[in-house]
Amino acid sequence: MSKLLVIFKDNWADEMDIVGFNILTKEQWEYKELEIRETPFPKEVGVGSNEQITYDNVEQYLAMFTILEISDEEEKTIRKFFGNYMFGIFPLIEGEAPDSFYEKHGYYQD
């Protein structure tokens, strides 16, 4: 199964960088991207200590992500040094698409 290194990078008010990453399967990312595209915008995304970044549209939000395909060996190395969970701040919008999206596509089981 193809694995992706999904990197999020943005900046809040020129005061702090918001950077994080997670390893997802290609199937997981495709579902999450579809879910995000169905989510109403503008959207405020929390980035810690009561701070938010407002994204006016889906393209602005998705532009903050860099997607890299990684090998099994690269995945093992990343997990060895950073663990099995996401690293840093990884503000992924989930569960906010209209009900009709979940009726059609179901809920993705991570």
Backbone atoms as SQL, in Angstrom:
CREATE TABLE atoms (id INTEGER PRIMARY KEY, chain TEXT, resi INTEGER, resn TEXT, atom TEXT, x REAL, y REAL, z REAL);
INSERT INTO atoms VALUES
  (1, 'A', 1, 'MET', 'N', 0.842, -1.171, 0.000),
  (2, 'A', 1, 'MET', 'CA', 0.000, 0.000, 0.000),
  (3, 'A', 1, 'MET', 'C', 0.891, 1.239, 0.000),
  (4, 'A', 2, 'SER', 'N', 0.603, 2.157, -0.875),
  (5, 'A', 2, 'SER', 'CA', 1.395, 3.364, -1.020),
  (6, 'A', 2, 'SER', 'C', 1.212, 4.284, 0.191),
  (7, 'A', 3, 'LYS', 'N', 2.326, 4.778, 0.721),
  (8, 'A', 3, 'LYS', 'CA', 2.287, 5.678, 1.875),
  (9, 'A', 3, 'LYS', 'C', 2.676, 7.085, 1.451),
  (10, 'A', 4, 'LEU', 'N', 2.068, 8.056, 2.119),
  (11, 'A', 4, 'LEU', 'CA', 2.326, 9.453, 1.832),
  (12, 'A', 4, 'LEU', 'C', 2.772, 10.166, 3.099),
  (13, 'A', 5, 'LEU', 'N', 3.753, 11.015, 2.958),
  (14, 'A', 5, 'LEU', 'CA', 4.127, 11.937, 4.021),
  (15, 'A', 5, 'LEU', 'C', 3.363, 13.219, 3.728),
  (16, 'A', 6, 'VAL', 'N', 2.413, 13.545, 4.603),
  (17, 'A', 6, 'VAL', 'CA', 1.550, 14.713, 4.420),
  (18, 'A', 6, 'VAL', 'C', 2.061, 15.794, 5.368),
  (19, 'A', 7, 'ILE', 'N', 2.564, 16.885, 4.795),
  (20, 'A', 7, 'ILE', 'CA', 3.182, 17.960, 5.573),
  (21, 'A', 7, 'ILE', 'C', 2.285, 19.190, 5.521),
  (22, 'A', 8, 'PHE', 'N', 2.035, 19.779, 6.684),
  (23, 'A', 8, 'PHE', 'CA', 1.269, 21.024, 6.772),
  (24, 'A', 8, 'PHE', 'C', 2.225, 22.131, 7.189),
  (25, 'A', 9, 'LYS', 'N', 2.164, 23.268, 6.482),
  (26, 'A', 9, 'LYS', 'CA', 3.027, 24.401, 6.839),
  (27, 'A', 9, 'LYS', 'C', 2.302, 25.704, 6.539),
  (28, 'A', 10, 'ASP', 'N', 2.178, 26.533, 7.571),
  (29, 'A', 10, 'ASP', 'CA', 1.574, 27.851, 7.448),
  (30, 'A', 10, 'ASP', 'C', 2.198, 28.737, 8.515),
  (31, 'A', 11, 'ASN', 'N', 1.732, 29.958, 8.610),
  (32, 'A', 11, 'ASN', 'CA', 2.229, 30.885, 9.613),
  (33, 'A', 11, 'ASN', 'C', 1.055, 31.644, 10.175),
  (34, 'A', 12, 'TRP', 'N', 1.051, 31.842, 11.494),
  (35, 'A', 12, 'TRP', 'CA', -0.008, 32.593, 12.150),
  (36, 'A', 12, 'TRP', 'C', 0.503, 33.993, 12.462),
  (37, 'A', 13, 'ALA', 'N', -0.086, 34.986, 11.826),
  (38, 'A', 13, 'ALA', 'CA', 0.137, 36.405, 12.117),
  (39, 'A', 13, 'ALA', 'C', 1.617, 36.787, 12.168),
  (40, 'A', 14, 'ASP', 'N', 2.436, 36.180, 11.354),
  (41, 'A', 14, 'ASP', 'CA', 3.878, 36.445, 11.349),
  (42, 'A', 14, 'ASP', 'C', 4.519, 36.275, 12.723),
  (43, 'A', 15, 'GLU', 'N', 3.881, 35.485, 13.584),
  (44, 'A', 15, 'GLU', 'CA', 4.405, 35.292, 14.928),
  (45, 'A', 15, 'GLU', 'C', 4.851, 33.864, 15.208),
  (46, 'A', 16, 'MET', 'N', 4.170, 32.890, 14.595),
  (47, 'A', 16, 'MET', 'CA', 4.606, 31.508, 14.827),
  (48, 'A', 16, 'MET', 'C', 4.331, 30.663, 13.587),
  (49, 'A', 17, 'ASP', 'N', 5.302, 29.795, 13.320),
  (50, 'A', 17, 'ASP', 'CA', 5.133, 28.850, 12.222),
  (51, 'A', 17, 'ASP', 'C', 4.296, 27.687, 12.710),
  (52, 'A', 18, 'ILE', 'N', 3.393, 27.240, 11.873),
  (53, 'A', 18, 'ILE', 'CA', 2.539, 26.088, 12.160),
  (54, 'A', 18, 'ILE', 'C', 3.006, 24.986, 11.225),
  (55, 'A', 19, 'VAL', 'N', 3.686, 23.988, 11.773),
  (56, 'A', 19, 'VAL', 'CA', 4.286, 22.938, 10.956),
  (57, 'A', 19, 'VAL', 'C', 4.030, 21.586, 11.614),
  (58, 'A', 20, 'GLY', 'N', 3.635, 20.630, 10.805),
  (59, 'A', 20, 'GLY', 'CA', 3.446, 19.281, 11.298),
  (60, 'A', 20, 'GLY', 'C', 3.353, 18.309, 10.134),
  (61, 'A', 21, 'PHE', 'N', 3.422, 17.026, 10.463),
  (62, 'A', 21, 'PHE', 'CA', 3.277, 16.027, 9.406),
  (63, 'A', 21, 'PHE', 'C', 2.656, 14.767, 9.966),
  (64, 'A', 22, 'ASN', 'N', 2.153, 13.962, 9.049),
  (65, 'A', 22, 'ASN', 'CA', 1.586, 12.662, 9.385),
  (66, 'A', 22, 'ASN', 'C', 1.846, 11.732, 8.210),
  (67, 'A', 23, 'ILE', 'N', 1.884, 10.454, 8.488),
  (68, 'A', 23, 'ILE', 'CA', 2.010, 9.451, 7.426),
  (69, 'A', 23, 'ILE', 'C', 0.642, 8.831, 7.235),
  (70, 'A', 24, 'LEU', 'N', 0.138, 8.908, 6.013),
  (71, 'A', 24, 'LEU', 'CA', -1.165, 8.354, 5.665),
  (72, 'A', 24, 'LEU', 'C', -1.019, 7.438, 4.465),
  (73, 'A', 25, 'THR', 'N', -1.955, 6.524, 4.320),
  (74, 'A', 25, 'THR', 'CA', -2.004, 5.755, 3.081),
  (75, 'A', 25, 'THR', 'C', -2.595, 6.662, 1.998),
  (76, 'A', 26, 'LYS', 'N', -2.359, 6.291, 0.774),
  (77, 'A', 26, 'LYS', 'CA', -2.920, 7.068, -0.335),
  (78, 'A', 26, 'LYS', 'C', -4.447, 7.087, -0.225),
  (79, 'A', 27, 'GLU', 'N', -5.033, 5.969, 0.160),
  (80, 'A', 27, 'GLU', 'CA', -6.487, 5.863, 0.316),
  (81, 'A', 27, 'GLU', 'C', -6.995, 6.812, 1.405),
  (82, 'A', 28, 'GLN', 'N', -6.290, 6.870, 2.533),
  (83, 'A', 28, 'GLN', 'CA', -6.680, 7.781, 3.613),
  (84, 'A', 28, 'GLN', 'C', -6.656, 9.229, 3.140),
  (85, 'A', 29, 'TRP', 'N', -5.571, 9.642, 2.470),
  (86, 'A', 29, 'TRP', 'CA', -5.468, 11.030, 2.019),
  (87, 'A', 29, 'TRP', 'C', -6.537, 11.353, 0.975),
  (88, 'A', 30, 'GLU', 'N', -6.796, 10.440, 0.056),
  (89, 'A', 30, 'GLU', 'CA', -7.819, 10.693, -0.966),
  (90, 'A', 30, 'GLU', 'C', -9.185, 10.919, -0.323),
  (91, 'A', 31, 'TYR', 'N', -9.519, 10.115, 0.685),
  (92, 'A', 31, 'TYR', 'CA', -10.780, 10.297, 1.399),
  (93, 'A', 31, 'TYR', 'C', -10.792, 11.645, 2.121),
  (94, 'A', 32, 'LYS', 'N', -9.727, 11.958, 2.848),
  (95, 'A', 32, 'LYS', 'CA', -9.675, 13.197, 3.623),
  (96, 'A', 32, 'LYS', 'C', -9.714, 14.419, 2.716),
  (97, 'A', 33, 'GLU', 'N', -9.043, 14.365, 1.579),
  (98, 'A', 33, 'GLU', 'CA', -9.088, 15.486, 0.640),
  (99, 'A', 33, 'GLU', 'C', -10.502, 15.664, 0.093),
  (100, 'A', 34, 'LEU', 'N', -11.166, 14.572, -0.253),
  (101, 'A', 34, 'LEU', 'CA', -12.542, 14.645, -0.731),
  (102, 'A', 34, 'LEU', 'C', -13.452, 15.237, 0.348),
  (103, 'A', 35, 'GLU', 'N', -13.264, 14.797, 1.594),
  (104, 'A', 35, 'GLU', 'CA', -14.049, 15.316, 2.716),
  (105, 'A', 35, 'GLU', 'C', -13.811, 16.824, 2.890),
  (106, 'A', 36, 'ILE', 'N', -12.553, 17.248, 2.812),
  (107, 'A', 36, 'ILE', 'CA', -12.224, 18.667, 2.941),
  (108, 'A', 36, 'ILE', 'C', -12.867, 19.470, 1.822),
  (109, 'A', 37, 'ARG', 'N', -12.840, 18.954, 0.603),
  (110, 'A', 37, 'ARG', 'CA', -13.431, 19.669, -0.536),
  (111, 'A', 37, 'ARG', 'C', -14.945, 19.838, -0.390),
  (112, 'A', 38, 'GLU', 'N', -15.578, 18.961, 0.394),
  (113, 'A', 38, 'GLU', 'CA', -17.020, 19.063, 0.620),
  (114, 'A', 38, 'GLU', 'C', -17.361, 19.912, 1.852),
  (115, 'A', 39, 'THR', 'N', -16.352, 20.321, 2.610),
  (116, 'A', 39, 'THR', 'CA', -16.558, 21.109, 3.824),
  (117, 'A', 39, 'THR', 'C', -16.814, 22.567, 3.456),
  (118, 'A', 40, 'PRO', 'N', -17.816, 23.187, 4.074),
  (119, 'A', 40, 'PRO', 'CA', -18.095, 24.605, 3.776),
  (120, 'A', 40, 'PRO', 'C', -16.953, 25.516, 4.249),
  (121, 'A', 41, 'PHE', 'N', -16.625, 26.481, 3.434),
  (122, 'A', 41, 'PHE', 'CA', -15.638, 27.514, 3.750),
  (123, 'A', 41, 'PHE', 'C', -16.323, 28.858, 3.656),
  (124, 'A', 42, 'PRO', 'N', -15.829, 29.908, 4.335),
  (125, 'A', 42, 'PRO', 'CA', -14.589, 29.997, 5.081),
  (126, 'A', 42, 'PRO', 'C', -14.627, 29.127, 6.330),
  (127, 'A', 43, 'LYS', 'N', -13.426, 28.759, 6.798),
  (128, 'A', 43, 'LYS', 'CA', -13.295, 27.854, 7.936),
  (129, 'A', 43, 'LYS', 'C', -12.164, 28.363, 8.834),
  (130, 'A', 44, 'GLU', 'N', -12.468, 28.441, 10.138),
  (131, 'A', 44, 'GLU', 'CA', -11.429, 28.748, 11.120),
  (132, 'A', 44, 'GLU', 'C', -10.836, 27.438, 11.608),
  (133, 'A', 45, 'VAL', 'N', -9.516, 27.367, 11.611),
  (134, 'A', 45, 'VAL', 'CA', -8.813, 26.167, 12.044),
  (135, 'A', 45, 'VAL', 'C', -7.958, 26.535, 13.258),
  (136, 'A', 46, 'GLY', 'N', -8.180, 25.841, 14.371),
  (137, 'A', 46, 'GLY', 'CA', -7.421, 26.110, 15.581),
  (138, 'A', 46, 'GLY', 'C', -5.985, 25.646, 15.466),
  (139, 'A', 47, 'VAL', 'N', -5.072, 26.478, 15.943),
  (140, 'A', 47, 'VAL', 'CA', -3.650, 26.140, 15.884),
  (141, 'A', 47, 'VAL', 'C', -2.987, 26.245, 17.253),
  (142, 'A', 48, 'GLY', 'N', -3.780, 26.206, 18.298),
  (143, 'A', 48, 'GLY', 'CA', -3.227, 26.192, 19.644),
  (144, 'A', 48, 'GLY', 'C', -3.487, 27.471, 20.410),
  (145, 'A', 49, 'SER', 'N', -3.519, 27.351, 21.714),
  (146, 'A', 49, 'SER', 'CA', -3.709, 28.439, 22.686),
  (147, 'A', 49, 'SER', 'C', -4.696, 29.510, 22.203),
  (148, 'A', 50, 'ASN', 'N', -5.859, 29.051, 21.793),
  (149, 'A', 50, 'ASN', 'CA', -6.961, 29.937, 21.387),
  (150, 'A', 50, 'ASN', 'C', -6.652, 30.786, 20.155),
  (151, 'A', 51, 'GLU', 'N', -5.769, 30.316, 19.307),
  (152, 'A', 51, 'GLU', 'CA', -5.451, 31.021, 18.069),
  (153, 'A', 51, 'GLU', 'C', -6.022, 30.233, 16.889),
  (154, 'A', 52, 'GLN', 'N', -6.508, 30.951, 15.886),
  (155, 'A', 52, 'GLN', 'CA', -7.059, 30.321, 14.698),
  (156, 'A', 52, 'GLN', 'C', -6.502, 30.993, 13.448),
  (157, 'A', 53, 'ILE', 'N', -6.508, 30.220, 12.387),
  (158, 'A', 53, 'ILE', 'CA', -6.238, 30.754, 11.059),
  (159, 'A', 53, 'ILE', 'C', -7.522, 30.567, 10.274),
  (160, 'A', 54, 'THR', 'N', -7.966, 31.620, 9.606),
  (161, 'A', 54, 'THR', 'CA', -9.167, 31.533, 8.786),
  (162, 'A', 54, 'THR', 'C', -8.765, 31.322, 7.338),
  (163, 'A', 55, 'TYR', 'N', -9.306, 30.268, 6.757),
  (164, 'A', 55, 'TYR', 'CA', -9.088, 29.976, 5.341),
  (165, 'A', 55, 'TYR', 'C', -10.363, 30.337, 4.599),
  (166, 'A', 56, 'ASP', 'N', -10.223, 31.182, 3.583),
  (167, 'A', 56, 'ASP', 'CA', -11.388, 31.679, 2.853),
  (168, 'A', 56, 'ASP', 'C', -12.004, 30.630, 1.947),
  (169, 'A', 57, 'ASN', 'N', -11.178, 29.707, 1.456),
  (170, 'A', 57, 'ASN', 'CA', -11.693, 28.687, 0.545),
  (171, 'A', 57, 'ASN', 'C', -10.837, 27.431, 0.630),
  (172, 'A', 58, 'VAL', 'N', -11.337, 26.376, 0.042),
  (173, 'A', 58, 'VAL', 'CA', -10.679, 25.073, 0.131),
  (174, 'A', 58, 'VAL', 'C', -9.301, 25.082, -0.528),
  (175, 'A', 59, 'GLU', 'N', -9.148, 25.796, -1.618),
  (176, 'A', 59, 'GLU', 'CA', -7.856, 25.817, -2.306),
  (177, 'A', 59, 'GLU', 'C', -6.791, 26.496, -1.458),
  (178, 'A', 60, 'GLN', 'N', -7.172, 27.561, -0.752),
  (179, 'A', 60, 'GLN', 'CA', -6.236, 28.241, 0.134),
  (180, 'A', 60, 'GLN', 'C', -5.772, 27.289, 1.237),
  (181, 'A', 61, 'TYR', 'N', -6.692, 26.527, 1.812),
  (182, 'A', 61, 'TYR', 'CA', -6.361, 25.579, 2.869),
  (183, 'A', 61, 'TYR', 'C', -5.487, 24.433, 2.338),
  (184, 'A', 62, 'LEU', 'N', -5.900, 23.817, 1.238),
  (185, 'A', 62, 'LEU', 'CA', -5.141, 22.679, 0.701),
  (186, 'A', 62, 'LEU', 'C', -3.753, 23.083, 0.211),
  (187, 'A', 63, 'ALA', 'N', -3.559, 24.361, -0.129),
  (188, 'A', 63, 'ALA', 'CA', -2.245, 24.837, -0.570),
  (189, 'A', 63, 'ALA', 'C', -1.209, 24.774, 0.556),
  (190, 'A', 64, 'MET', 'N', -1.663, 24.628, 1.790),
  (191, 'A', 64, 'MET', 'CA', -0.745, 24.542, 2.934),
  (192, 'A', 64, 'MET', 'C', -0.137, 23.145, 3.084),
  (193, 'A', 65, 'PHE', 'N', -0.639, 22.181, 2.314),
  (194, 'A', 65, 'PHE', 'CA', -0.167, 20.798, 2.408),
  (195, 'A', 65, 'PHE', 'C', 0.805, 20.470, 1.278),
  (196, 'A', 66, 'THR', 'N', 1.846, 19.748, 1.634),
  (197, 'A', 66, 'THR', 'CA', 2.761, 19.160, 0.654),
  (198, 'A', 66, 'THR', 'C', 2.637, 17.654, 0.825),
  (199, 'A', 67, 'ILE', 'N', 2.463, 16.948, -0.280),
  (200, 'A', 67, 'ILE', 'CA', 2.261, 15.503, -0.245),
  (201, 'A', 67, 'ILE', 'C', 3.442, 14.838, -0.952),
  (202, 'A', 68, 'LEU', 'N', 4.116, 13.943, -0.229),
  (203, 'A', 68, 'LEU', 'CA', 5.257, 13.225, -0.791),
  (204, 'A', 68, 'LEU', 'C', 5.036, 11.725, -0.641),
  (205, 'A', 69, 'GLU', 'N', 5.202, 10.990, -1.729),
  (206, 'A', 69, 'GLU', 'CA', 5.141, 9.531, -1.633),
  (207, 'A', 69, 'GLU', 'C', 6.450, 9.042, -1.018),
  (208, 'A', 70, 'ILE', 'N', 6.329, 8.115, -0.068),
  (209, 'A', 70, 'ILE', 'CA', 7.522, 7.607, 0.608),
  (210, 'A', 70, 'ILE', 'C', 7.574, 6.079, 0.517),
  (211, 'A', 71, 'SER', 'N', 8.780, 5.562, 0.617),
  (212, 'A', 71, 'SER', 'CA', 8.986, 4.108, 0.568),
  (213, 'A', 71, 'SER', 'C', 8.737, 3.515, 1.951),
  (214, 'A', 72, 'ASP', 'N', 8.645, 2.194, 2.014),
  (215, 'A', 72, 'ASP', 'CA', 8.504, 1.513, 3.298),
  (216, 'A', 72, 'ASP', 'C', 9.704, 1.806, 4.205),
  (217, 'A', 73, 'GLU', 'N', 10.867, 1.841, 3.628),
  (218, 'A', 73, 'GLU', 'CA', 12.087, 2.117, 4.406),
  (219, 'A', 73, 'GLU', 'C', 12.066, 3.542, 4.960),
  (220, 'A', 74, 'GLU', 'N', 11.643, 4.498, 4.148),
  (221, 'A', 74, 'GLU', 'CA', 11.548, 5.881, 4.628),
  (222, 'A', 74, 'GLU', 'C', 10.508, 5.998, 5.746),
  (223, 'A', 75, 'GLU', 'N', 9.390, 5.293, 5.597),
  (224, 'A', 75, 'GLU', 'CA', 8.378, 5.302, 6.652),
  (225, 'A', 75, 'GLU', 'C', 8.956, 4.764, 7.963),
  (226, 'A', 76, 'LYS', 'N', 9.677, 3.644, 7.891),
  (227, 'A', 76, 'LYS', 'CA', 10.277, 3.060, 9.094),
  (228, 'A', 76, 'LYS', 'C', 11.231, 4.041, 9.766),
  (229, 'A', 77, 'THR', 'N', 12.024, 4.732, 8.971),
  (230, 'A', 77, 'THR', 'CA', 12.976, 5.696, 9.527),
  (231, 'A', 77, 'THR', 'C', 12.251, 6.847, 10.212),
  (232, 'A', 78, 'ILE', 'N', 11.230, 7.383, 9.571),
  (233, 'A', 78, 'ILE', 'CA', 10.463, 8.488, 10.160),
  (234, 'A', 78, 'ILE', 'C', 9.825, 8.044, 11.467),
  (235, 'A', 79, 'ARG', 'N', 9.187, 6.882, 11.458),
  (236, 'A', 79, 'ARG', 'CA', 8.522, 6.380, 12.666),
  (237, 'A', 79, 'ARG', 'C', 9.541, 6.064, 13.781),
  (238, 'A', 80, 'LYS', 'N', 10.738, 5.636, 13.396),
  (239, 'A', 80, 'LYS', 'CA', 11.774, 5.353, 14.390),
  (240, 'A', 80, 'LYS', 'C', 12.122, 6.615, 15.182),
  (241, 'A', 81, 'PHE', 'N', 12.222, 7.730, 14.495),
  (242, 'A', 81, 'PHE', 'CA', 12.652, 8.961, 15.153),
  (243, 'A', 81, 'PHE', 'C', 11.507, 9.822, 15.681),
  (244, 'A', 82, 'PHE', 'N', 10.313, 9.705, 15.092),
  (245, 'A', 82, 'PHE', 'CA', 9.214, 10.588, 15.483),
  (246, 'A', 82, 'PHE', 'C', 8.010, 9.866, 16.073),
  (247, 'A', 83, 'GLY', 'N', 8.004, 8.544, 16.075),
  (248, 'A', 83, 'GLY', 'CA', 6.890, 7.798, 16.635),
  (249, 'A', 83, 'GLY', 'C', 5.816, 7.486, 15.615),
  (250, 'A', 84, 'ASN', 'N', 4.742, 6.857, 16.100),
  (251, 'A', 84, 'ASN', 'CA', 3.692, 6.378, 15.205),
  (252, 'A', 84, 'ASN', 'C', 2.556, 7.365, 14.979),
  (253, 'A', 85, 'TYR', 'N', 2.624, 8.518, 15.590),
  (254, 'A', 85, 'TYR', 'CA', 1.537, 9.473, 15.470),
  (255, 'A', 85, 'TYR', 'C', 1.999, 10.709, 14.732),
  (256, 'A', 86, 'MET', 'N', 1.067, 11.615, 14.478),
  (257, 'A', 86, 'MET', 'CA', 1.441, 12.845, 13.799),
  (258, 'A', 86, 'MET', 'C', 2.452, 13.612, 14.639),
  (259, 'A', 87, 'PHE', 'N', 3.195, 14.463, 13.988),
  (260, 'A', 87, 'PHE', 'CA', 4.237, 15.232, 14.642),
  (261, 'A', 87, 'PHE', 'C', 3.957, 16.714, 14.424),
  (262, 'A', 88, 'GLY', 'N', 4.133, 17.509, 15.459),
  (263, 'A', 88, 'GLY', 'CA', 3.924, 18.953, 15.345),
  (264, 'A', 88, 'GLY', 'C', 2.449, 19.295, 15.362),
  (265, 'A', 89, 'ILE', 'N', 2.129, 20.424, 14.788),
  (266, 'A', 89, 'ILE', 'CA', 0.735, 20.866, 14.685),
  (267, 'A', 89, 'ILE', 'C', 0.241, 20.467, 13.306),
  (268, 'A', 90, 'PHE', 'N', -0.781, 19.648, 13.288),
  (269, 'A', 90, 'PHE', 'CA', -1.314, 19.097, 12.036),
  (270, 'A', 90, 'PHE', 'C', -2.825, 19.336, 12.022),
  (271, 'A', 91, 'PRO', 'N', -3.258, 20.571, 11.712),
  (272, 'A', 91, 'PRO', 'CA', -4.677, 20.920, 11.804),
  (273, 'A', 91, 'PRO', 'C', -5.494, 20.418, 10.607),
  (274, 'A', 92, 'LEU', 'N', -5.889, 19.175, 10.678),
  (275, 'A', 92, 'LEU', 'CA', -6.649, 18.554, 9.595),
  (276, 'A', 92, 'LEU', 'C', -8.132, 18.685, 9.887),
  (277, 'A', 93, 'ILE', 'N', -8.870, 19.296, 8.971),
  (278, 'A', 93, 'ILE', 'CA', -10.322, 19.435, 9.114),
  (279, 'A', 93, 'ILE', 'C', -10.942, 18.059, 8.927),
  (280, 'A', 94, 'GLU', 'N', -11.725, 17.617, 9.914),
  (281, 'A', 94, 'GLU', 'CA', -12.390, 16.320, 9.831),
  (282, 'A', 94, 'GLU', 'C', -13.793, 16.422, 10.410),
  (283, 'A', 95, 'GLY', 'N', -14.731, 15.700, 9.805),
  (284, 'A', 95, 'GLY', 'CA', -16.070, 15.590, 10.355),
  (285, 'A', 95, 'GLY', 'C', -16.929, 16.824, 10.186),
  (286, 'A', 96, 'GLU', 'N', -16.576, 17.713, 9.256),
  (287, 'A', 96, 'GLU', 'CA', -17.330, 18.953, 9.102),
  (288, 'A', 96, 'GLU', 'C', -17.982, 19.098, 7.733),
  (289, 'A', 97, 'ALA', 'N', -17.933, 18.045, 6.934),
  (290, 'A', 97, 'ALA', 'CA', -18.637, 18.065, 5.644),
  (291, 'A', 97, 'ALA', 'C', -20.135, 17.886, 5.915),
  (292, 'A', 98, 'PRO', 'N', -20.970, 18.230, 4.951),
  (293, 'A', 98, 'PRO', 'CA', -22.416, 18.023, 5.138),
  (294, 'A', 98, 'PRO', 'C', -22.751, 16.546, 5.346),
  (295, 'A', 99, 'ASP', 'N', -23.850, 16.275, 6.021),
  (296, 'A', 99, 'ASP', 'CA', -24.284, 14.897, 6.275),
  (297, 'A', 99, 'ASP', 'C', -24.382, 14.081, 4.982),
  (298, 'A', 100, 'SER', 'N', -24.766, 14.732, 3.887),
  (299, 'A', 100, 'SER', 'CA', -24.918, 14.019, 2.613),
  (300, 'A', 100, 'SER', 'C', -23.593, 13.404, 2.155),
  (301, 'A', 101, 'PHE', 'N', -22.464, 14.036, 2.507),
  (302, 'A', 101, 'PHE', 'CA', -21.166, 13.470, 2.156),
  (303, 'A', 101, 'PHE', 'C', -20.977, 12.129, 2.847),
  (304, 'A', 102, 'TYR', 'N', -21.268, 12.076, 4.156),
  (305, 'A', 102, 'TYR', 'CA', -21.060, 10.844, 4.931),
  (306, 'A', 102, 'TYR', 'C', -22.086, 9.776, 4.562),
  (307, 'A', 103, 'GLU', 'N', -23.292, 10.193, 4.161),
  (308, 'A', 103, 'GLU', 'CA', -24.286, 9.224, 3.691),
  (309, 'A', 103, 'GLU', 'C', -23.804, 8.557, 2.418),
  (310, 'A', 104, 'LYS', 'N', -23.134, 9.316, 1.564),
  (311, 'A', 104, 'LYS', 'CA', -22.647, 8.783, 0.283),
  (312, 'A', 104, 'LYS', 'C', -21.335, 8.006, 0.443),
  (313, 'A', 105, 'HIS', 'N', -20.390, 8.534, 1.242),
  (314, 'A', 105, 'HIS', 'CA', -19.044, 7.971, 1.313),
  (315, 'A', 105, 'HIS', 'C', -18.753, 7.223, 2.607),
  (316, 'A', 106, 'GLY', 'N', -19.629, 7.346, 3.586),
  (317, 'A', 106, 'GLY', 'CA', -19.378, 6.721, 4.887),
  (318, 'A', 106, 'GLY', 'C', -18.331, 7.475, 5.670),
  (319, 'A', 107, 'TYR', 'N', -18.024, 6.951, 6.839),
  (320, 'A', 107, 'TYR', 'CA', -16.986, 7.538, 7.687),
  (321, 'A', 107, 'TYR', 'C', -15.744, 6.691, 7.536),
  (322, 'A', 108, 'TYR', 'N', -14.605, 7.339, 7.314),
  (323, 'A', 108, 'TYR', 'CA', -13.352, 6.609, 7.138),
  (324, 'A', 108, 'TYR', 'C', -12.862, 6.128, 8.492),
  (325, 'A', 109, 'GLN', 'N', -12.547, 4.865, 8.580),
  (326, 'A', 109, 'GLN', 'CA', -12.017, 4.295, 9.821),
  (327, 'A', 109, 'GLN', 'C', -10.505, 4.315, 9.772),
  (328, 'A', 110, 'ASP', 'N', -9.891, 5.182, 10.575),
  (329, 'A', 110, 'ASP', 'CA', -8.426, 5.261, 10.614),
  (330, 'A', 110, 'ASP', 'C', -7.840, 4.016, 11.235);
